[in-house]
Amino acid sequence: MRRIQVVAAVIHGEHEGSPDHILISQRPNHLHQGGLWEFPGGKIEGHETPYQGLLRELKEELDIVVTKATPLMQITHDYPDKKVSLDIWTVTEFNGLPLGVEGQEVRWVSLQDLPNFKFPAANQLILARLCDQD
């Protein structure tokens, strides 16, 4: 089974006057791990660097243009039916208003509320890192 290269973003922003919210999106039901919440992103195309994939995916998925992003961590995870390598980035500046271009629900969530959402197993290390920072 081939490992899939994925990029994901922990997007920080202000929501309703409260700083340090994280943007999450819900995976469409027909996709792998459908219905679960995730950090936005997607597959890296063969010719792209992770950073280039991040910029493309967030433009396609959320209609935002990233202006400041830094690497956060890398994770590998093996599901029974899929192997993934995740390149996780922290996004702290972008242009545009994030919206679910592909019909997915998006929400700004406080760090304290993140554990109330169900994420794929591959995202658990990201959640642990974020909650430790709180």
VEXDREN-2710 file (C-alpha; in Angstrom, 1 decimal):
% VEXDREN-2710
k/r/px/py/pz
1/MET/0.0/0.0/0.0
2/ARG/1.5/3.3/-1.1
3/ARG/1.8/6.1/1.5
4/ILE/-0.3/9.3/0.6
5/GLN/1.5/12.6/1.2
6/VAL/-0.9/15.1/2.8
7/VAL/-0.6/18.7/3.9
8/ALA/-2.8/20.2/6.7
9/ALA/-3.1/23.6/8.3
10/VAL/-3.7/24.7/11.8
11/ILE/-5.2/28.1/10.9
12/HIS/-5.2/30.6/13.8
13/GLY/-7.6/33.6/13.8
14/GLU/-10.0/35.7/15.7
15/HIS/-13.6/34.8/15.8
16/GLU/-16.4/37.1/17.3
17/GLY/-13.8/39.2/19.0
18/SER/-12.1/36.3/20.7
19/PRO/-8.5/35.6/19.7
20/ASP/-6.8/32.3/19.1
21/HIS/-9.5/30.3/17.5
22/ILE/-8.6/27.4/15.1
23/LEU/-10.4/26.8/11.8
24/ILE/-11.7/23.2/11.3
25/SER/-13.7/21.7/8.5
26/GLN/-16.0/18.6/8.3
27/ARG/-15.1/15.9/5.9
28/PRO/-17.8/15.1/3.4
29/ASN/-19.6/11.8/4.2
30/HIS/-18.5/10.1/1.0
31/LEU/-14.8/10.6/1.7
32/HIS/-12.4/8.4/3.8
33/GLN/-13.1/9.3/7.4
34/GLY/-16.3/11.1/6.3
35/GLY/-18.3/13.1/8.8
36/LEU/-15.2/13.7/11.0
37/TRP/-13.7/17.1/11.6
38/GLU/-10.2/17.9/10.3
39/PHE/-7.6/20.6/9.9
40/PRO/-8.0/21.8/6.3
41/GLY/-5.7/20.6/3.6
42/GLY/-5.3/17.8/1.2
43/LYS/-3.0/15.6/-1.0
44/ILE/0.3/17.0/-2.2
45/GLU/0.7/16.7/-5.9
46/GLY/3.8/15.0/-7.3
47/HIS/5.6/18.2/-8.4
48/GLU/4.8/20.3/-5.3
49/THR/6.7/21.0/-2.1
50/PRO/4.6/20.7/1.0
51/TYR/4.4/24.5/1.2
52/GLN/3.2/24.8/-2.4
53/GLY/0.6/22.1/-1.7
54/LEU/-0.5/24.0/1.4
55/LEU/-1.0/27.2/-0.6
56/ARG/-2.9/25.4/-3.4
57/GLU/-5.1/23.3/-1.1
58/LEU/-6.2/26.2/1.1
59/LYS/-7.0/28.4/-1.9
60/GLU/-9.0/25.5/-3.5
61/GLU/-10.7/24.4/-0.3
62/LEU/-11.3/27.6/1.6
63/ASP/-10.7/30.4/-0.9
64/ILE/-7.9/32.0/1.2
65/VAL/-4.4/33.1/0.2
66/VAL/-1.9/32.2/2.9
67/THR/0.6/35.0/3.7
68/LYS/2.3/33.5/6.7
69/ALA/2.8/29.8/7.5
70/THR/5.4/27.9/9.5
71/PRO/6.0/24.1/9.8
72/LEU/4.5/22.6/13.0
73/MET/5.1/18.9/12.8
74/GLN/5.1/15.8/10.6
75/ILE/3.0/12.6/11.3
76/THR/2.7/9.2/9.7
77/HIS/-0.4/7.2/10.4
78/ASP/-1.5/3.8/9.1
79/TYR/-5.3/3.2/8.8
80/PRO/-6.4/-0.4/7.9
81/ASP/-7.1/0.8/4.3
82/LYS/-4.8/3.8/3.9
83/LYS/-1.3/5.0/4.9
84/VAL/-0.8/8.7/5.2
85/SER/2.1/11.1/5.9
86/LEU/0.9/14.5/7.1
87/ASP/3.0/17.7/6.9
88/ILE/1.3/20.0/9.4
89/TRP/1.7/23.8/9.1
90/THR/0.6/26.7/11.4
91/VAL/-1.1/29.5/9.4
92/THR/-1.2/32.8/11.2
93/GLU/-1.9/35.2/8.4
94/PHE/-4.0/35.0/5.3
95/ASN/-6.1/37.1/2.9
96/GLY/-9.8/36.3/2.4
97/LEU/-12.7/35.0/4.4
98/PRO/-12.5/31.2/4.8
99/LEU/-15.5/29.4/3.4
100/GLY/-16.3/25.8/2.5
101/VAL/-15.8/26.0/-1.3
102/GLU/-16.5/22.3/-1.7
103/GLY/-19.6/22.4/0.4
104/GLN/-17.9/21.4/3.6
105/GLU/-18.9/23.0/6.9
106/VAL/-16.1/25.1/8.4
107/ARG/-16.0/26.5/12.0
108/TRP/-13.8/28.7/14.1
109/VAL/-13.3/26.8/17.4
110/SER/-11.5/27.8/20.6
111/LEU/-8.6/25.7/21.7
112/GLN/-10.6/24.7/24.7
113/ASP/-13.5/23.4/22.5
114/LEU/-11.3/21.4/20.1
115/PRO/-11.7/18.1/22.2
116/ASN/-15.5/18.3/21.7
117/PHE/-15.1/17.5/18.0
118/LYS/-14.4/14.0/16.6
119/PHE/-11.2/14.0/14.4
120/PRO/-9.6/11.2/12.5
121/ALA/-7.0/9.1/14.4
122/ALA/-4.2/10.7/12.3
123/ASN/-5.1/14.1/13.8
124/GLN/-4.8/13.1/17.5
125/LEU/-1.1/14.0/17.8
126/ILE/-2.0/17.5/16.4
127/LEU/-4.8/17.9/18.9
128/ALA/-2.4/16.8/21.7
129/ARG/0.2/19.4/20.6
130/LEU/-2.4/22.2/20.5
131/CYS/-3.9/21.4/23.8
132/ASP/-0.5/21.2/25.5
133/GLN/0.1/24.8/24.3
134/ASP/-3.1/26.1/25.9
END
